[in-house]
Amino acid sequence: QVQLVESGGGLVQAGGSLRLSCAASGSTASIGAMGWYRQAPGNERELVARYVIDGTIDYADAVRGRFRISRNNARNRWFLQMDSLKPEDTAVYYCNARSRWYNTWGQGTQVTVSA
């Protein structure tokens, strides 16, 4: 199992930037896929960006070209650089780690983009 802790959310004006961080602890070598999801009020949780097991990166169409996911060499920290933020990016952002044995979520961090 792994434990995840996010940081870096906050309030920003439209057009601004934020960088989210996720720190994983525990059996991090077992992580197969890692990434970021978000959930806005009244909406279902949705994919933002993720690394899949072969290292391929998936981005949601709504963020492609504005957001960038990255990770450290140890693969126990990953990041989401969010540029050109829009009010519709306002949501709670969750980091996620998956393996064949678990699907683990962080506690979430609020991102609010004002118009």
N, C-alpha and C positions, 0 to 999 in steps of 0.2 A: 504494500500500500504506500501511497504518497500523500503528503499534506501540501496544500497550496496556499500562498498568501499573496494577494495583489496589493499594489500601491500605485499612486500616481494620478488618481482621478481628481476631479475638481470642476470649477466653473471657468468657462472661457468664452470669449466673444466669437461670433461667427467669423470664420477665416483664420482663427488662431490654431494653435497646436498644443497637444498634450502627449506625454509618453507614459504608457502603463508598463509596469513591471510585474512579473510573476516569479516568485521564488518557491521552488519545490524542495521538499525534504523527504527523507525516507528512502524507499527503494527506487530511486530515480533511474537506475539503469534499466528498469523494466518498462519505462514509459515507451509506448509505441507511437502515439500521436499526441501532439500538444498544440494548444491554440487558444483562441479568444472567441467568446460568444457575447451577445448582448441581449437584453430584454428591456423593452420600453413598456410603460404602463399600458395595460390592455392588450399587449401583444405577446406572442409566444417567443421563447428564447430562440435566437437565430445565430447562425455562424457568421463571424466577422472574418477571421483568418485562421489558418491552421497549417501546421506541418503534418503530413501523413507519414506512414512508417518508412517509405522509401526516400523521404526528404522533400518530396514535392510539396509545393505550397498552394493552397486553395484560398482564394479571396471571394467574398461576396461581391456581386456586381456593384452594389451601392457604394462600396469603399475602394474598389480597385483604382489604383492610380493616386489615391490620397493617403491610404494607410499602408504601413509596411511592418510585417512581422519579422523578428529576428531572434536569435538565441545565442547563448554562449557555447563554447566548445564542449563544456562538460554536460551540456543539455539539461542543466538543472535550473536555469533561469531563461525566461523568454520575455520578449518585449513587444509592445505595439506602439509604433510611432504613428500618431494621427495628425495629419496636416489638413489644411483647408477645411476645418470642421464646419459642419452645418447644424442648424437647430434640430434637424431630423436625426442627427447622431446621438441626441440625448437619450441615455439609457443607463442601466446598471450593466457594467461590463464584468464578465466572469472569465477567469482562466480555467482551462480544462486540461486534464491529463488522462489518457486512456491506454489500457493494455487489454490483453485477452482476459485479465482477471478483474479489472476494475474500471470505473468511469468516475473520476473524482473532480469536484468543482471547488474553486475558491469561494470566499465569502462574498465576493462582488465589490466593485468600487463604482461610485456614482460619477458619471460624466454628464455635465450639463452645459449646453451650448446656447448662449443667448443670441437673439437676433440683432 
